[in-house]
Amino acid sequence: MTQTVTEQRKLRWGILGAARVNERLLPAITEASNAQLVAIASRRVGAAKATLQKYAPCHAGEVQCYDEMDALINDANVEAVYCPMANNEHAEWALKAINAGKHVLIEKPMALTVADIERIEQAALKNNVKVMEGFMYRFHPQHARIQEIVASGLIGDVLSTRASYSFLMRPARMYRIASGVAQGGGAMWDIGPYAIHSLRWVMGLGVGVNSAKPVEPKSVMAHAKLNEVGADIVTSGVLDFGCDAEGRALFGHFDVSFERSRKSEYEIIGTKGWVKCHAAWVFQNDVPVISWATEDGKYAEERFAPSNHFNLEIEHFSDCVLNNKPTHLTFSDAKANCQAIEAALQSVANQHLVKIG
């Protein structure tokens, strides 16, 4: 008797925009075992087709290319939409896609205000669709290992965290600082979401090794260098997470810059030692490294097999849609991250401590 093997169902994706990040996300969709790219759109005539030819030429005959965004949203063949456009457009286009019944993966930040994220959340509930903020780094196995190290008690109680993210601004990327922070321009809205997100995540791993209760910052103080249009080129600050049960201070230090070499690291310092992620942004052929040390003199470096966190993110979201599972990153997380960024920028503008929440 011949047995028929059922082919795995694939989620049909569309991409709204020909943004630079498509260099990583477009191949991730075409390579994922449970995803299929069926459409891409751009407002620039010919840009969608050019992007497809550049990053996935072997799929050119299978993907519908649109010169108008609404055409993709109204395409009945598209089930899920990836939204990588300008930061100040995320909420508008995500809502259009959601209200058309599409599932949406939104490039960070999900929106520029908590109020807009709440609107997106309500629309998602109303239309019964999945929506997630696109923090691809969290899907790399190195972060699960860091969580395991903290949970083991190796470094003791988590008391301090530090995150540094930067890259040199190149001519091709100048659009990132062409508008002020109110319009989503600058380092805090571009790479700041990673810094704030990683600080909040590692602090939430446990104030005390046996704690699993999420911890959110209570206030922030930040300083920045702004350009002539009001975009921050560099921003540094401190998130105050209050005190733990023992009365010990909990601080998260962040630093983001467009003036420095490429860096995407975070470090967690506890009562017995520390653990460090040397690169949260990794390419698919990179060998990621984490290191840790303890008060009693132990030190280790751990290396990981190459892994594409963009592919893992796409496969996770597709799986959540296809099998009706909750997404790893939630609306609560997106709102808390946005709230902290808004407060940091308010601190920059007013040059004083800003309470969060």
N, C-alpha and C positions, 0 to 999 in steps of 0.2 A: 504494500500500500504506500503510495507516494504522499509525503508530508509536505504541506505548503508552509513556507516561512512567511509570516506577516511582516511586511516592511514597516519600519518605525515611522510613526506619524511625525511630520515636521511642521513647526510653526512658521507661517508665512509672514515675512518681515518686509517693511518698507522703511526707507531712510528719508527723513525730511531735511534736505540741505546737503551741500557739497563741502562741508567743513573739513578742516585739516585732520581732525580726529578720525575721519573715514579711512585714513591710511592704516589704522589699527582695527577699527570696528567693522568695516566692510568685509575684510577677509575673515574676521571672527565669525560673522554671520554665515558666510558661504562655507566655512570649514566645520561649523558646529554640527554634531550628529543629529540634533533635533531641531534644526533651523534651516530655513530656505529663504534666500533673498529674492523677492519677486518684483520690487519696484524701488526706484530712487527718484527724488525730485529736487529741483533747484529753481530759484527765481531767475538765475542767470541762464540765458538761452545757451543750450549745449553743454552746460557745466555738469549736469547729471550724467550724461553719456560719457563725457571726458573722464569723470571720476571713476566710473565703472571700468572704462577701458584701461585706466591707469592702475587700479588696485585689484581688479578681478576680471581681466580680459577674457578668460575662458568661459565666463558666465554671461557675456554680452548678449547672446541670443536668447537668454532665458529671463532677462530682467527688463521690465517696462521702465523707460526713462521719460520723466515728465519735466517740462519747463514751467510748471506751475504747481505750487504746493497743494492747493485744494484738490487738484486732480488725484493726487496720491491718497489724500484723506478720504476721498469719495470712491476709491477703488475697492470694490467688494472683495477682491482677491487678497487684499492686505488685511492680516489679522492683528499684527503688532507693529508699532511704529517706534523707531529710534529717533530721538529729538536732540540733535547736536548743534542747533543754531546759536546765535548770540545770546548771552545770558539774559538780557532783558526781554527776549522773545520766548523763552521757555514756557512760561505760564500760558501765554496766549495760544501757542500752537499745541501745547499738550492738551489744553481744554478742548480745542477744536477736534483733536484726534479722539479724545475720550468720549466726547458727545456724539461722535460718529461710531462709537462702539468698539474702538480699537484699544488694545492693551498698549501701554506706553512705558518705554525705558527712557528716562530723561537724563541727559548729560548733566553732571553737577555744575552749578547748584540747581536744585529743582526749580527754585524761583528766588526772587530777590526780596520777598517779604513773607513772613509767616502767614499773613492773611491770604496771599495767593496760594500757598501750599494747602491751606485749609479749603480753599475753593476747589483745588485739584482733588483733594481727598473726598470731598462731598460729591463731586462729579463722578469719581471712580466708583463710589458706593452706589450711586444712583444708576449707573450704567453697567454695574457688575463686571468691571474690568480690573486687571492687575496694573499697578503703576509702581515704579521703583526709581530711586535716584541712582545715577550711574557712578558708583565708586568702585571701579574695577579692581583696585588694589586689594580690597578685602577678600577677594576670592582666591588669592594666591596661597598655597599651602604654608608658606613661611609664617603667616600671621596666626594660623591655627596652632603652629608649634610655639609661638610666643605666648599665646593664650594658655597652652598646656604648661609651659614653664612657670608662668605666674601662678596658675592654679595649683601647681605642685608644692608651692611654698618655698621654692629654691631661693628667691630673692626677698622673701619676707613680705611685710605689708607694703603695698604701693603707696608712696608718699609724694613723689614728684615725677613729672613727665616733661619731655622736651621734644619739640618737632621743628625741623628745619627743611624747608622746601624752596628751591630756587632754580632758575635757569637764566642765561644771558638773553636779553631781548635782541632779536634779530630783525632786519627789515621786513621779512615776510610775516612777522608776528606783531607788527606795530598796531594793528587793529585792536589789540588787547588793551591799549592805553590811549585810544583815540577818543574815549568818552570818560566822563567822571564816574565816581563810585555810585552815584544815584542811578546811573544808567547801566550799571553792571560792569564798568570798566575797572582796570587796575588789578593789582596782585591779590588782594584779599578775596575778590570774587573769582579769580582765575585759579590760583594755587592755594589760596587761603582755606578753601573748603577742605582740602586734604589735611592741612595742618590741624585745623580745629577738629575735624572728624577723628583723626588718629589720636589726638589728646583725649577727647571725650571717650573714645573706645577703650583705650588702655587704662584710663582712670576707672572706668566702669567695670574693668575686670575684677575689681575687688579692693575695697578699702578694708584691709584685713584679708588674709588668704582664704578665709571661709565665706566671704561675702560675695553674693552674686547680684546685689542690688545696684541698679544703674545710678551713677553719680553725675550730676550736671553742674556746670560752673554757676557760681552765685554772683560773680562780678568780673569785670575785666578792665585793665588799664593798658592802653596801646598808644604807640607813637608811629608816625609814618612820614615818608618823604613823598610829596605830591608833585605832579607835573602841572603844566599851565592850564590843563582842562579839568584838573581835580581828580585824576586817576592816581592811585598810590603805586609808586615804583618799588618801595620797600615798606613793610610794616612789621613791627615787633611788639610783643605784648605778653602779658601774664593773665592767665585765667585763674581765678581764686575759687577752688572747689570747697572752701570751708575747712572744717576740721574733722578728723575721724573720731571714733569712740574714745580714743585715748587722749584727745585734745591736740593731736599733732596736725600741723598745717599741711594742706594739700594744694599744691600749685602746679599749673601746666604752662610752660614757656613756649611761645611760638615765634617763628621768624620766617617771613616769606619775602622773596626778592626777585626782581628782574635784572639786577645788576651783578649777580654772582654766578659762578659756575653751577652746573647741574648737580642738585642734591635733593634727596627725598628720604630723609632718615628720621627715625624717632627712637627715643630712649626712655626706658622705665627704670626709675631708681627706687629701691625699697630699703627696708631696714636691714636686710642681710646681703644685699647685692644689687646687681643691675642686669638688664638685658637690652640689647640694641638691635634694631632693624637697620641695616646699612643702606638699603635701597628699596623703597616702597614702589617706585616706578621701575619696572624691569621689562626688558625686551624678551621675546620668546626664547632666544638662545642664550640669555644671560644665566649665570650660575649665582643665584642669590646667596647672601651670607648673613647670618645673625650671629651675634656673640653675646656671651654672658660671663659674669664673674661674681664671686661670693666673698664675703668677709674673711673666710678661712683660707683664702689663697687659691681657690679653684678658678680656672679660666678655660673657656672653650669657644671654638668657632664651629658653627654648623653650616654646611653647604647643602643646597637643594638642587635636584634635577631641574633643568629648564622647564618652565611651565608658562603658558600664555594666559594671563589673568583676564584678558579681554574675552577669549574663547570660553573660559570658565564662567564668566559673568553672563554671556549670551546663553550658554547651556543651562545655567541656573534659572534665568528668567523664563526661558522657553519651557523648561520642565514645570515651573510653577503654573504657567498658563495651561499647558497641555494636561496636567494632572491635578489642577486646582489645589495647589499647595501655597502656603503663605510665603511671601518673599523674605529673603534674609534681612534686607534693609527695609525699614518701616517708615510710615508717615511720621510717627512720633520722633524717630531719629532725624528725619529731614527737617522737621520743625525746630527741634532743639539745636541743630547745627546752624540753621539760618538765623535763629534768635541770637546765638553767640556771635556770629559774624556781624549782624546788624549792630549789636552792642559795641563790638570792637571798633567799628567804623564811627559810631557815635562818640566813642572815647577819643578817637583821633581828631574828630571835628571840634569837640569841646575841650579837649585836653584835661579831662578829669576821669575819675573812676566812674564806671557805669554799672549799675546793678542789672542783673539778668533775671527775667521772669517777674 
